[in-house]
Amino acid sequence: MIRPAQVVLPLLRAALPGASVVSEVPDVDYRTFPLVLVRRAGGPRLAKAPRLMSLPEIELSVYSDEGLVECEQLYEDALEALYAAQHAQTVVPDVGYLHSIREAQGATDAESPFADSWAVAGTIRLGVRAPRP
């Protein structure tokens, strides 16, 4: 089955070239800001087609060392990139595409675990589908 990060990370990296888009926080020696972190937060496979589609929920966290406003804007830019990819049915080659997208919890200011930085996070329910043959 397709991991949501396999689809989401390439889409966000293409849309946000100035940000570090990751699924695990890099070691402090390699960490750069702004940082966009994508982690799976649950979600099932589609019962009628479990090998074809899943409905994962992801946590999208954005960290910035510039300020809260910049952090909030980057979160909105990332979310807009996912909506645009879903609308265009952009296929990540040999992986799949976003069939659907819905915000489960919108952007929320969060406490950053990194010194002198800000954080915004939200959860998003995706429909992730394998490419059509």
N, CA, C and O atoms as CSV, one atom per row, in Angstrom:
chain,resi,resn,atom,element,x,y,z
A,1,MET,N,N,0.841,-1.188,0.000
A,1,MET,CA,C,0.000,0.000,0.000
A,1,MET,C,C,0.882,1.246,0.000
A,1,MET,O,O,2.004,1.227,0.506
A,2,ILE,N,N,0.378,2.287,-0.553
A,2,ILE,CA,C,1.112,3.542,-0.668
A,2,ILE,C,C,1.152,4.252,0.688
A,2,ILE,O,O,0.120,4.429,1.335
A,3,ARG,N,N,2.342,4.653,1.105
A,3,ARG,CA,C,2.462,5.500,2.286
A,3,ARG,C,C,2.129,6.927,1.868
A,3,ARG,O,O,2.574,7.366,0.808
A,4,PRO,N,N,1.361,7.665,2.667
A,4,PRO,CA,C,0.990,9.025,2.260
A,4,PRO,C,C,2.199,9.918,1.984
A,4,PRO,O,O,2.149,10.774,1.101
A,5,ALA,N,N,3.276,9.724,2.728
A,5,ALA,CA,C,4.467,10.550,2.514
A,5,ALA,C,C,5.052,10.353,1.120
A,5,ALA,O,O,5.666,11.271,0.576
A,6,GLN,N,N,4.872,9.165,0.530
A,6,GLN,CA,C,5.390,8.905,-0.816
A,6,GLN,C,C,4.754,9.823,-1.850
A,6,GLN,O,O,5.370,10.142,-2.866
A,7,VAL,N,N,3.525,10.246,-1.592
A,7,VAL,CA,C,2.826,11.153,-2.498
A,7,VAL,C,C,3.017,12.602,-2.055
A,7,VAL,O,O,3.328,13.469,-2.871
A,8,VAL,N,N,2.832,12.860,-0.774
A,8,VAL,CA,C,2.814,14.233,-0.261
A,8,VAL,C,C,4.188,14.904,-0.320
A,8,VAL,O,O,4.285,16.066,-0.714
A,9,LEU,N,N,5.241,14.198,0.062
A,9,LEU,CA,C,6.563,14.834,0.098
A,9,LEU,C,C,7.010,15.360,-1.267
A,9,LEU,O,O,7.431,16.514,-1.346
A,10,PRO,N,N,6.939,14.570,-2.352
A,10,PRO,CA,C,7.348,15.117,-3.655
A,10,PRO,C,C,6.489,16.306,-4.102
A,10,PRO,O,O,6.998,17.249,-4.709
A,11,LEU,N,N,5.194,16.259,-3.802
A,11,LEU,CA,C,4.317,17.370,-4.179
A,11,LEU,C,C,4.713,18.644,-3.446
A,11,LEU,O,O,4.801,19.711,-4.055
A,12,LEU,N,N,4.952,18.539,-2.139
A,12,LEU,CA,C,5.317,19.721,-1.360
A,12,LEU,C,C,6.725,20.207,-1.689
A,12,LEU,O,O,6.971,21.413,-1.705
A,13,ARG,N,N,7.642,19.298,-1.950
A,13,ARG,CA,C,9.005,19.721,-2.317
A,13,ARG,C,C,8.997,20.518,-3.615
A,13,ARG,O,O,9.739,21.490,-3.757
A,14,ALA,N,N,8.162,20.108,-4.557
A,14,ALA,CA,C,8.059,20.836,-5.825
A,14,ALA,C,C,7.415,22.207,-5.628
A,14,ALA,O,O,7.806,23.178,-6.276
A,15,ALA,N,N,6.432,22.285,-4.736
A,15,ALA,CA,C,5.693,23.531,-4.526
A,15,ALA,C,C,6.399,24.505,-3.585
A,15,ALA,O,O,6.160,25.711,-3.647
A,16,LEU,N,N,7.268,23.988,-2.713
A,16,LEU,CA,C,7.912,24.820,-1.689
A,16,LEU,C,C,9.435,24.679,-1.770
A,16,LEU,O,O,10.048,24.138,-0.849
A,17,PRO,N,N,10.051,25.151,-2.845
A,17,PRO,CA,C,11.481,24.911,-3.036
A,17,PRO,C,C,12.380,25.540,-1.970
A,17,PRO,O,O,13.514,25.094,-1.795
A,18,GLY,N,N,11.913,26.548,-1.266
A,18,GLY,CA,C,12.729,27.194,-0.241
A,18,GLY,C,C,12.637,26.545,1.124
A,18,GLY,O,O,13.305,26.980,2.061
A,19,ALA,N,N,11.815,25.505,1.252
A,19,ALA,CA,C,11.597,24.853,2.546
A,19,ALA,C,C,12.208,23.458,2.555
A,19,ALA,O,O,12.358,22.817,1.514
A,20,SER,N,N,12.548,23.013,3.734
A,20,SER,CA,C,12.993,21.634,3.930
A,20,SER,C,C,11.745,20.814,4.241
A,20,SER,O,O,11.136,20.997,5.295
A,21,VAL,N,N,11.355,19.915,3.341
A,21,VAL,CA,C,10.134,19.114,3.494
A,21,VAL,C,C,10.553,17.691,3.833
A,21,VAL,O,O,11.213,17.026,3.034
A,22,VAL,N,N,10.163,17.218,5.034
A,22,VAL,CA,C,10.656,15.942,5.554
A,22,VAL,C,C,9.542,15.148,6.236
A,22,VAL,O,O,8.472,15.679,6.531
A,23,SER,N,N,9.818,13.865,6.480
A,23,SER,CA,C,8.900,13.033,7.259
A,23,SER,C,C,9.487,12.694,8.630
A,23,SER,O,O,8.797,12.139,9.484
A,24,GLU,N,N,10.746,13.026,8.834
A,24,GLU,CA,C,11.412,12.898,10.134
A,24,GLU,C,C,12.246,14.149,10.350
A,24,GLU,O,O,12.846,14.671,9.410
A,25,VAL,N,N,12.284,14.629,11.585
A,25,VAL,CA,C,13.058,15.829,11.881
A,25,VAL,C,C,14.548,15.508,11.759
A,25,VAL,O,O,15.039,14.580,12.402
A,26,PRO,N,N,15.264,16.269,10.938
A,26,PRO,CA,C,16.698,16.022,10.787
A,26,PRO,C,C,17.469,16.338,12.073
A,26,PRO,O,O,17.020,17.122,12.910
A,27,ASP,N,N,18.627,15.714,12.206
A,27,ASP,CA,C,19.530,16.010,13.308
A,27,ASP,C,C,19.836,17.506,13.302
A,27,ASP,O,O,19.828,18.143,12.249
A,28,VAL,N,N,20.103,18.056,14.469
A,28,VAL,CA,C,20.322,19.496,14.598
A,28,VAL,C,C,21.419,20.008,13.663
A,28,VAL,O,O,21.351,21.151,13.210
A,29,ASP,N,N,22.413,19.195,13.370
A,29,ASP,CA,C,23.491,19.620,12.475
A,29,ASP,C,C,23.031,19.776,11.026
A,29,ASP,O,O,23.691,20.450,10.236
A,30,TYR,N,N,21.909,19.162,10.679
A,30,TYR,CA,C,21.416,19.194,9.298
A,30,TYR,C,C,20.064,19.896,9.169
A,30,TYR,O,O,19.506,19.956,8.074
A,31,ARG,N,N,19.537,20.420,10.256
A,31,ARG,CA,C,18.208,21.037,10.269
A,31,ARG,C,C,18.282,22.453,9.718
A,31,ARG,O,O,19.118,23.253,10.137
A,32,THR,N,N,17.397,22.752,8.774
A,32,THR,CA,C,17.296,24.105,8.234
A,32,THR,C,C,15.849,24.554,8.294
A,32,THR,O,O,14.931,23.733,8.276
A,33,PHE,N,N,15.653,25.857,8.366
A,33,PHE,CA,C,14.318,26.441,8.388
A,33,PHE,C,C,14.114,27.232,7.115
A,33,PHE,O,O,15.081,27.734,6.543
A,34,PRO,N,N,12.888,27.353,6.661
A,34,PRO,CA,C,11.677,26.764,7.230
A,34,PRO,C,C,11.651,25.250,7.031
A,34,PRO,O,O,12.229,24.709,6.089
A,35,LEU,N,N,10.955,24.592,7.958
A,35,LEU,CA,C,10.873,23.134,7.982
A,35,LEU,C,C,9.407,22.723,7.904
A,35,LEU,O,O,8.579,23.207,8.677
A,36,VAL,N,N,9.089,21.837,6.978
A,36,VAL,CA,C,7.733,21.297,6.836
A,36,VAL,C,C,7.816,19.807,7.144
A,36,VAL,O,O,8.519,19.060,6.465
A,37,LEU,N,N,7.090,19.387,8.177
A,37,LEU,CA,C,7.126,18.000,8.635
A,37,LEU,C,C,5.782,17.336,8.343
A,37,LEU,O,O,4.733,17.849,8.733
A,38,VAL,N,N,5.817,16.201,7.660
A,38,VAL,CA,C,4.614,15.441,7.313
A,38,VAL,C,C,4.694,14.090,8.011
A,38,VAL,O,O,5.630,13.320,7.791
A,39,ARG,N,N,3.698,13.807,8.859
A,39,ARG,CA,C,3.677,12.522,9.574
A,39,ARG,C,C,2.280,11.921,9.503
A,39,ARG,O,O,1.280,12.633,9.587
A,40,ARG,N,N,2.226,10.614,9.349
A,40,ARG,CA,C,0.936,9.924,9.338
A,40,ARG,C,C,0.355,9.931,10.747
A,40,ARG,O,O,1.062,9.672,11.721
A,41,ALA,N,N,-0.937,10.228,10.846
A,41,ALA,CA,C,-1.608,10.288,12.141
A,41,ALA,C,C,-2.740,9.271,12.224
A,41,ALA,O,O,-3.559,9.331,13.140
A,42,GLY,N,N,-2.793,8.338,11.279
A,42,GLY,CA,C,-3.831,7.306,11.296
A,42,GLY,C,C,-4.553,7.228,9.969
A,42,GLY,O,O,-4.071,7.721,8.950
A,43,GLY,N,N,-5.714,6.600,9.996
A,43,GLY,CA,C,-6.532,6.469,8.798
A,43,GLY,C,C,-6.499,5.079,8.204
A,43,GLY,O,O,-5.450,4.436,8.171
A,44,PRO,N,N,-7.652,4.608,7.730
A,44,PRO,CA,C,-7.779,3.243,7.220
A,44,PRO,C,C,-7.555,3.135,5.710
A,44,PRO,O,O,-7.453,4.134,4.997
A,45,ARG,N,N,-7.485,1.891,5.258
A,45,ARG,CA,C,-7.583,1.619,3.825
A,45,ARG,C,C,-9.065,1.679,3.458
A,45,ARG,O,O,-9.930,1.492,4.313
A,46,LEU,N,N,-9.346,1.936,2.199
A,46,LEU,CA,C,-10.726,1.944,1.738
A,46,LEU,C,C,-11.248,0.515,1.764
A,46,LEU,O,O,-10.656,-0.369,1.146
A,47,ALA,N,N,-12.337,0.280,2.463
A,47,ALA,CA,C,-12.854,-1.078,2.657
A,47,ALA,C,C,-13.188,-1.776,1.335
A,47,ALA,O,O,-12.951,-2.976,1.194
A,48,LYS,N,N,-13.735,-1.036,0.371
A,48,LYS,CA,C,-14.142,-1.654,-0.895
A,48,LYS,C,C,-12.968,-1.914,-1.847
A,48,LYS,O,O,-13.083,-2.721,-2.769
A,49,ALA,N,N,-11.852,-1.237,-1.623
A,49,ALA,CA,C,-10.683,-1.412,-2.503
A,49,ALA,C,C,-9.399,-1.212,-1.693
A,49,ALA,O,O,-8.670,-0.250,-1.933
A,50,PRO,N,N,-9.113,-2.096,-0.748
A,50,PRO,CA,C,-7.987,-1.885,0.164
A,50,PRO,C,C,-6.606,-1.908,-0.485
A,50,PRO,O,O,-5.653,-1.380,0.088
A,51,ARG,N,N,-6.479,-2.503,-1.659
A,51,ARG,CA,C,-5.181,-2.519,-2.338
A,51,ARG,C,C,-5.003,-1.324,-3.275
A,51,ARG,O,O,-3.912,-1.082,-3.790
A,52,LEU,N,N,-6.073,-0.593,-3.484
A,52,LEU,CA,C,-6.069,0.499,-4.443
A,52,LEU,C,C,-6.031,1.877,-3.791
A,52,LEU,O,O,-5.415,2.801,-4.322
A,53,MET,N,N,-6.695,2.017,-2.633
A,53,MET,CA,C,-6.862,3.346,-2.059
A,53,MET,C,C,-6.879,3.293,-0.541
A,53,MET,O,O,-7.381,2.344,0.062
A,54,SER,N,N,-6.317,4.335,0.065
A,54,SER,CA,C,-6.379,4.471,1.517
A,54,SER,C,C,-6.839,5.883,1.862
A,54,SER,O,O,-6.814,6.784,1.024
A,55,LEU,N,N,-7.256,6.055,3.102
A,55,LEU,CA,C,-7.750,7.344,3.582
A,55,LEU,C,C,-6.930,7.785,4.801
A,55,LEU,O,O,-7.471,7.921,5.898
A,56,PRO,N,N,-5.639,8.006,4.609
A,56,PRO,CA,C,-4.793,8.361,5.742
A,56,PRO,C,C,-5.049,9.782,6.227
A,56,PRO,O,O,-5.481,10.653,5.473
A,57,GLU,N,N,-4.772,9.983,7.490
A,57,GLU,CA,C,-4.780,11.317,8.060
A,57,GLU,C,C,-3.326,11.668,8.337
A,57,GLU,O,O,-2.585,10.871,8.913
A,58,ILE,N,N,-2.925,12.855,7.927
A,58,ILE,CA,C,-1.552,13.287,8.173
A,58,ILE,C,C,-1.558,14.500,9.090
A,58,ILE,O,O,-2.514,15.275,9.124
A,59,GLU,N,N,-0.482,14.641,9.822
A,59,GLU,CA,C,-0.245,15.862,10.581
A,59,GLU,C,C,0.760,16.675,9.785
A,59,GLU,O,O,1.854,16.206,9.472
A,60,LEU,N,N,0.373,17.895,9.464
A,60,LEU,CA,C,1.247,18.809,8.735
A,60,LEU,C,C,1.722,19.858,9.731
A,60,LEU,O,O,0.924,20.652,10.230
A,61,SER,N,N,3.016,19.864,10.020
A,61,SER,CA,C,3.602,20.817,10.967
A,61,SER,C,C,4.623,21.666,10.229
A,61,SER,O,O,5.441,21.155,9.465
A,62,VAL,N,N,4.562,22.964,10.467
A,62,VAL,CA,C,5.473,23.897,9.817
A,62,VAL,C,C,6.219,24.668,10.902
A,62,VAL,O,O,5.614,25.143,11.863
A,63,TYR,N,N,7.531,24.786,10.743
A,63,TYR,CA,C,8.379,25.491,11.703
A,63,TYR,C,C,9.146,26.583,10.963
A,63,TYR,O,O,9.671,26.360,9.872
A,64,SER,N,N,9.202,27.760,11.572
A,64,SER,CA,C,9.911,28.877,10.957
A,64,SER,C,C,10.722,29.608,12.013
A,64,SER,O,O,10.308,29.711,13.168
A,65,ASP,N,N,11.877,30.111,11.612
A,65,ASP,CA,C,12.673,30.931,12.518
A,65,ASP,C,C,12.529,32.413,12.189
A,65,ASP,O,O,13.243,33.249,12.742
A,66,GLU,N,N,11.590,32.738,11.275
A,66,GLU,CA,C,11.382,34.132,10.871
A,66,GLU,C,C,10.284,34.816,11.671
A,66,GLU,O,O,10.407,35.999,11.988
A,67,GLY,N,N,9.212,34.102,12.007
A,67,GLY,CA,C,8.107,34.700,12.746
A,67,GLY,C,C,6.842,33.889,12.578
A,67,GLY,O,O,6.756,33.020,11.711
A,68,LEU,N,N,5.858,34.181,13.418
A,68,LEU,CA,C,4.603,33.439,13.381
A,68,LEU,C,C,3.839,33.680,12.083
A,68,LEU,O,O,3.282,32.742,11.512
A,69,VAL,N,N,3.806,34.916,11.615
A,69,VAL,CA,C,3.078,35.228,10.377
A,69,VAL,C,C,3.663,34.441,9.206
A,69,VAL,O,O,2.916,33.886,8.401
A,70,GLU,N,N,4.983,34.389,9.105
A,70,GLU,CA,C,5.638,33.647,8.032
A,70,GLU,C,C,5.360,32.150,8.149
A,70,GLU,O,O,5.201,31.453,7.147
A,71,CYS,N,N,5.306,31.676,9.381
A,71,CYS,CA,C,5.017,30.265,9.625
A,71,CYS,C,C,3.589,29.928,9.190
A,71,CYS,O,O,3.359,28.920,8.522
A,72,GLU,N,N,2.633,30.780,9.575
A,72,GLU,CA,C,1.242,30.566,9.171
A,72,GLU,C,C,1.099,30.605,7.656
A,72,GLU,O,O,0.357,29.808,7.081
A,73,GLN,N,N,1.806,31.531,7.005
A,73,GLN,CA,C,1.717,31.635,5.548
A,73,GLN,C,C,2.280,30.397,4.866
A,73,GLN,O,O,1.719,29.927,3.877
A,74,LEU,N,N,3.379,29.868,5.381
A,74,LEU,CA,C,3.958,28.665,4.788
A,74,LEU,C,C,3.011,27.478,4.948
A,74,LEU,O,O,2.890,26.654,4.041
A,75,TYR,N,N,2.339,27.387,6.097
A,75,TYR,CA,C,1.345,26.321,6.284
A,75,TYR,C,C,0.252,26.450,5.220
A,75,TYR,O,O,-0.123,25.463,4.589
A,76,GLU,N,N,-0.253,27.667,5.026
A,76,GLU,CA,C,-1.303,27.886,4.022
A,76,GLU,C,C,-0.795,27.573,2.617
A,76,GLU,O,O,-1.534,27.012,1.809
A,77,ASP,N,N,0.441,27.924,2.318
A,77,ASP,CA,C,1.024,27.609,1.007
A,77,ASP,C,C,1.116,26.096,0.799
A,77,ASP,O,O,0.829,25.594,-0.288
A,78,ALA,N,N,1.518,25.376,1.845
A,78,ALA,CA,C,1.610,23.913,1.754
A,78,ALA,C,C,0.232,23.299,1.544
A,78,ALA,O,O,0.060,22.418,0.702
A,79,LEU,N,N,-0.740,23.764,2.305
A,79,LEU,CA,C,-2.098,23.239,2.168
A,79,LEU,C,C,-2.661,23.539,0.779
A,79,LEU,O,O,-3.296,22.684,0.162
A,80,GLU,N,N,-2.423,24.748,0.297
A,80,GLU,CA,C,-2.896,25.120,-1.038
A,80,GLU,C,C,-2.241,24.248,-2.111
A,80,GLU,O,O,-2.887,23.891,-3.096
A,81,ALA,N,N,-0.972,23.906,-1.929
A,81,ALA,CA,C,-0.282,23.030,-2.884
A,81,ALA,C,C,-0.934,21.651,-2.927
A,81,ALA,O,O,-1.060,21.054,-3.996
A,82,LEU,N,N,-1.347,21.149,-1.768
A,82,LEU,CA,C,-2.016,19.842,-1.736
A,82,LEU,C,C,-3.393,19.912,-2.395
A,82,LEU,O,O,-3.773,19.006,-3.138
A,83,TYR,N,N,-4.143,20.988,-2.125
A,83,TYR,CA,C,-5.447,21.154,-2.785
A,83,TYR,C,C,-5.280,21.253,-4.305
A,83,TYR,O,O,-6.054,20.662,-5.058
A,84,ALA,N,N,-4.271,21.997,-4.748
A,84,ALA,CA,C,-4.034,22.144,-6.191
A,84,ALA,C,C,-3.657,20.809,-6.823
A,84,ALA,O,O,-4.113,20.489,-7.921
A,85,ALA,N,N,-2.825,20.028,-6.132
A,85,ALA,CA,C,-2.429,18.712,-6.656
A,85,ALA,C,C,-3.624,17.774,-6.734
A,85,ALA,O,O,-3.748,16.997,-7.681
A,86,GLN,N,N,-4.499,17.842,-5.747
A,86,GLN,CA,C,-5.705,17.001,-5.766
A,86,GLN,C,C,-6.624,17.430,-6.906
A,86,GLN,O,O,-7.154,16.589,-7.633
A,87,HIS,N,N,-6.808,18.729,-7.057
A,87,HIS,CA,C,-7.695,19.233,-8.110
A,87,HIS,C,C,-7.167,18.858,-9.500
A,87,HIS,O,O,-7.941,18.496,-10.386
A,88,ALA,N,N,-5.853,18.945,-9.681
A,88,ALA,CA,C,-5.244,18.618,-10.976
A,88,ALA,C,C,-5.000,17.124,-11.142
A,88,ALA,O,O,-4.615,16.667,-12.219
A,89,GLN,N,N,-5.230,16.352,-10.055
A,89,GLN,CA,C,-4.949,14.913,-10.064
A,89,GLN,C,C,-3.498,14.663,-10.485
A,89,GLN,O,O,-3.217,13.799,-11.315
A,90,THR,N,N,-2.588,15.438,-9.895
A,90,THR,CA,C,-1.163,15.319,-10.184
A,90,THR,C,C,-0.642,13.963,-9.713
A,90,THR,O,O,-0.745,13.628,-8.533
A,91,VAL,N,N,-0.089,13.197,-10.628
A,91,VAL,CA,C,0.410,11.859,-10.308
A,91,VAL,C,C,1.897,11.927,-9.965
A,91,VAL,O,O,2.691,12.508,-10.706
A,92,VAL,N,N,2.260,11.331,-8.840
A,92,VAL,CA,C,3.668,11.122,-8.518
A,92,VAL,C,C,4.036,9.819,-9.229
A,92,VAL,O,O,3.505,8.763,-8.884
A,93,PRO,N,N,4.932,9.874,-10.214
A,93,PRO,CA,C,5.223,8.695,-11.037
A,93,PRO,C,C,5.546,7.447,-10.217
A,93,PRO,O,O,6.323,7.484,-9.263
A,94,ASP,N,N,4.927,6.350,-10.622
A,94,ASP,CA,C,5.116,5.034,-10.000
A,94,ASP,C,C,4.668,4.963,-8.547
A,94,ASP,O,O,4.984,3.999,-7.849
A,95,VAL,N,N,3.932,5.979,-8.079
A,95,VAL,CA,C,3.474,5.980,-6.684
A,95,VAL,C,C,1.958,6.118,-6.619
A,95,VAL,O,O,1.268,5.179,-6.223
A,96,GLY,N,N,1.435,7.282,-7.005
A,96,GLY,CA,C,-0.002,7.506,-6.934
A,96,GLY,C,C,-0.338,8.984,-6.912
A,96,GLY,O,O,0.478,9.827,-7.284
A,97,TYR,N,N,-1.559,9.288,-6.469
A,97,TYR,CA,C,-2.012,10.677,-6.459
A,97,TYR,C,C,-3.035,10.889,-5.349
A,97,TYR,O,O,-3.529,9.939,-4.743
A,98,LEU,N,N,-3.340,12.166,-5.098
A,98,LEU,CA,C,-4.339,12.517,-4.094
A,98,LEU,C,C,-5.714,12.499,-4.741
A,98,LEU,O,O,-6.015,13.313,-5.614
A,99,HIS,N,N,-6.527,11.580,-4.310
A,99,HIS,CA,C,-7.887,11.447,-4.818
A,99,HIS,C,C,-8.807,12.472,-4.161
A,99,HIS,O,O,-9.707,13.013,-4.804
A,100,SER,N,N,-8.574,12.736,-2.869
A,100,SER,CA,C,-9.409,13.682,-2.131
A,100,SER,C,C,-8.596,14.287,-0.997
A,100,SER,O,O,-7.552,13.763,-0.606
A,101,ILE,N,N,-9.099,15.404,-0.476
A,101,ILE,CA,C,-8.446,16.086,0.638
A,101,ILE,C,C,-9.504,16.805,1.465
A,101,ILE,O,O,-10.443,17.395,0.932
A,102,ARG,N,N,-9.326,16.739,2.792
A,102,ARG,CA,C,-10.246,17.428,3.708
A,102,ARG,C,C,-9.478,17.767,4.976
A,102,ARG,O,O,-8.784,16.921,5.539
A,103,GLU,N,N,-9.608,19.010,5.421
A,103,GLU,CA,C,-8.973,19.385,6.682
A,103,GLU,C,C,-9.751,18.783,7.840
A,103,GLU,O,O,-10.950,19.022,7.981
A,104,ALA,N,N,-9.074,18.007,8.663
A,104,ALA,CA,C,-9.705,17.461,9.862
A,104,ALA,C,C,-9.624,18.487,10.988
A,104,ALA,O,O,-10.589,18.688,11.726
A,105,GLN,N,N,-8.482,19.125,11.111
A,105,GLN,CA,C,-8.284,20.222,12.059
A,105,GLN,C,C,-7.452,21.266,11.355
A,105,GLN,O,O,-6.349,20.978,10.892
A,106,GLY,N,N,-7.964,22.459,11.271
A,106,GLY,CA,C,-7.251,23.521,10.575
A,106,GLY,C,C,-5.992,23.952,11.298
A,106,GLY,O,O,-5.654,23.430,12.361
A,107,ALA,N,N,-5.309,24.906,10.707
A,107,ALA,CA,C,-4.044,25.401,11.244
A,107,ALA,C,C,-4.211,25.901,12.672
A,107,ALA,O,O,-5.131,26.659,12.980
A,108,THR,N,N,-3.305,25.461,13.533
A,108,THR,CA,C,-3.317,25.842,14.940
A,108,THR,C,C,-1.905,26.231,15.346
A,108,THR,O,O,-0.948,25.519,15.043
A,109,ASP,N,N,-1.776,27.359,16.029
A,109,ASP,CA,C,-0.463,27.717,16.561
A,109,ASP,C,C,-0.049,26.654,17.559
A,109,ASP,O,O,-0.850,26.229,18.391
A,110,ALA,N,N,1.191,26.227,17.478
A,110,ALA,CA,C,1.694,25.171,18.356
A,110,ALA,C,C,3.004,25.630,18.989
A,110,ALA,O,O,3.635,26.583,18.533
A,111,GLU,N,N,3.391,24.935,20.038
A,111,GLU,CA,C,4.670,25.237,20.673
A,111,GLU,C,C,5.774,24.536,19.889
A,111,GLU,O,O,5.712,23.329,19.657
A,112,SER,N,N,6.770,25.293,19.488
A,112,SER,CA,C,7.872,24.708,18.731
A,112,SER,C,C,8.874,24.050,19.674
A,112,SER,O,O,9.233,24.632,20.698
A,113,PRO,N,N,9.328,22.848,19.340
A,113,PRO,CA,C,10.353,22.197,20.160
A,113,PRO,C,C,11.761,22.741,19.882
A,113,PRO,O,O,12.724,22.348,20.542
A,114,PHE,N,N,11.873,23.635,18.914
A,114,PHE,CA,C,13.165,24.177,18.510
A,114,PHE,C,C,13.320,25.602,19.038
A,114,PHE,O,O,12.371,26.385,19.007
A,115,ALA,N,N,14.494,25.930,19.514
A,115,ALA,CA,C,14.754,27.254,20.069
A,115,ALA,C,C,14.546,28.341,19.020
A,115,ALA,O,O,14.865,28.164,17.845
A,116,ASP,N,N,14.004,29.466,19.472
A,116,ASP,CA,C,13.850,30.655,18.629
A,116,ASP,C,C,13.107,30.377,17.329
A,116,ASP,O,O,13.516,30.839,16.263
A,117,SER,N,N,12.020,29.625,17.419
A,117,SER,CA,C,11.222,29.329,16.224
A,117,SER,C,C,9.744,29.264,16.581
A,117,SER,O,O,9.373,29.197,17.753
A,118,TRP,N,N,8.915,29.285,15.551
A,118,TRP,CA,C,7.468,29.223,15.699
A,118,TRP,C,C,6.957,27.979,14.996
A,118,TRP,O,O,7.622,27.428,14.119
A,119,ALA,N,N,5.758,27.540,15.393
A,119,ALA,CA,C,5.184,26.328,14.798
A,119,ALA,C,C,3.690,26.506,14.559
A,119,ALA,O,O,2.988,27.148,15.340
A,120,VAL,N,N,3.228,25.927,13.470
A,120,VAL,CA,C,1.801,25.849,13.134
A,120,VAL,C,C,1.556,24.420,12.672
A,120,VAL,O,O,2.344,23.868,11.904
A,121,ALA,N,N,0.458,23.820,13.141
A,121,ALA,CA,C,0.172,22.428,12.774
A,121,ALA,C,C,-1.312,22.244,12.519
A,121,ALA,O,O,-2.144,22.994,13.031
A,122,GLY,N,N,-1.630,21.239,11.722
A,122,GLY,CA,C,-3.009,20.864,11.444
A,122,GLY,C,C,-3.047,19.425,10.976
A,122,GLY,O,O,-2.012,18.842,10.654
A,123,THR,N,N,-4.245,18.849,10.939
A,123,THR,CA,C,-4.393,17.486,10.433
A,123,THR,C,C,-5.265,17.502,9.192
A,123,THR,O,O,-6.229,18.261,9.090
A,124,ILE,N,N,-4.902,16.647,8.257
A,124,ILE,CA,C,-5.553,16.615,6.950
A,124,ILE,C,C,-5.862,15.173,6.593
A,124,ILE,O,O,-4.986,14.311,6.671
A,125,ARG,N,N,-7.114,14.901,6.196
A,125,ARG,CA,C,-7.518,13.567,5.739
A,125,ARG,C,C,-7.362,13.540,4.226
A,125,ARG,O,O,-7.923,14.375,3.516
A,126,LEU,N,N,-6.599,12.577,3.748
A,126,LEU,CA,C,-6.340,12.440,2.314
A,126,LEU,C,C,-6.961,11.168,1.772
A,126,LEU,O,O,-7.134,10.193,2.503
A,127,GLY,N,N,-7.291,11.177,0.512
A,127,GLY,CA,C,-7.582,9.959,-0.225
A,127,GLY,C,C,-6.377,9.719,-1.120
A,127,GLY,O,O,-6.129,10.502,-2.036
A,128,VAL,N,N,-5.625,8.653,-0.874
A,128,VAL,CA,C,-4.418,8.351,-1.647
A,128,VAL,C,C,-4.710,7.133,-2.506
A,128,VAL,O,O,-5.120,6.088,-2.000
A,129,ARG,N,N,-4.497,7.272,-3.806
A,129,ARG,CA,C,-4.849,6.212,-4.746
A,129,ARG,C,C,-3.646,5.840,-5.590
A,129,ARG,O,O,-2.842,6.695,-5.962
A,130,ALA,N,N,-3.534,4.558,-5.886
A,130,ALA,CA,C,-2.491,4.085,-6.798
A,130,ALA,C,C,-2.785,4.615,-8.198
A,130,ALA,O,O,-3.944,4.868,-8.528
A,131,PRO,N,N,-1.755,4.788,-9.028
A,131,PRO,CA,C,-2.001,5.279,-10.383
A,131,PRO,C,C,-2.828,4.285,-11.193
A,131,PRO,O,O,-2.763,3.073,-10.990
A,132,ARG,N,N,-3.588,4.827,-12.092
A,132,ARG,CA,C,-4.386,3.961,-12.967
A,132,ARG,C,C,-3.447,3.253,-13.936
A,132,ARG,O,O,-2.481,3.845,-14.416
A,133,PRO,N,N,-3.736,1.974,-14.225
A,133,PRO,CA,C,-2.858,1.223,-15.144
A,133,PRO,C,C,-2.914,1.749,-16.565
A,133,PRO,O,O,-2.234,1.223,-17.446
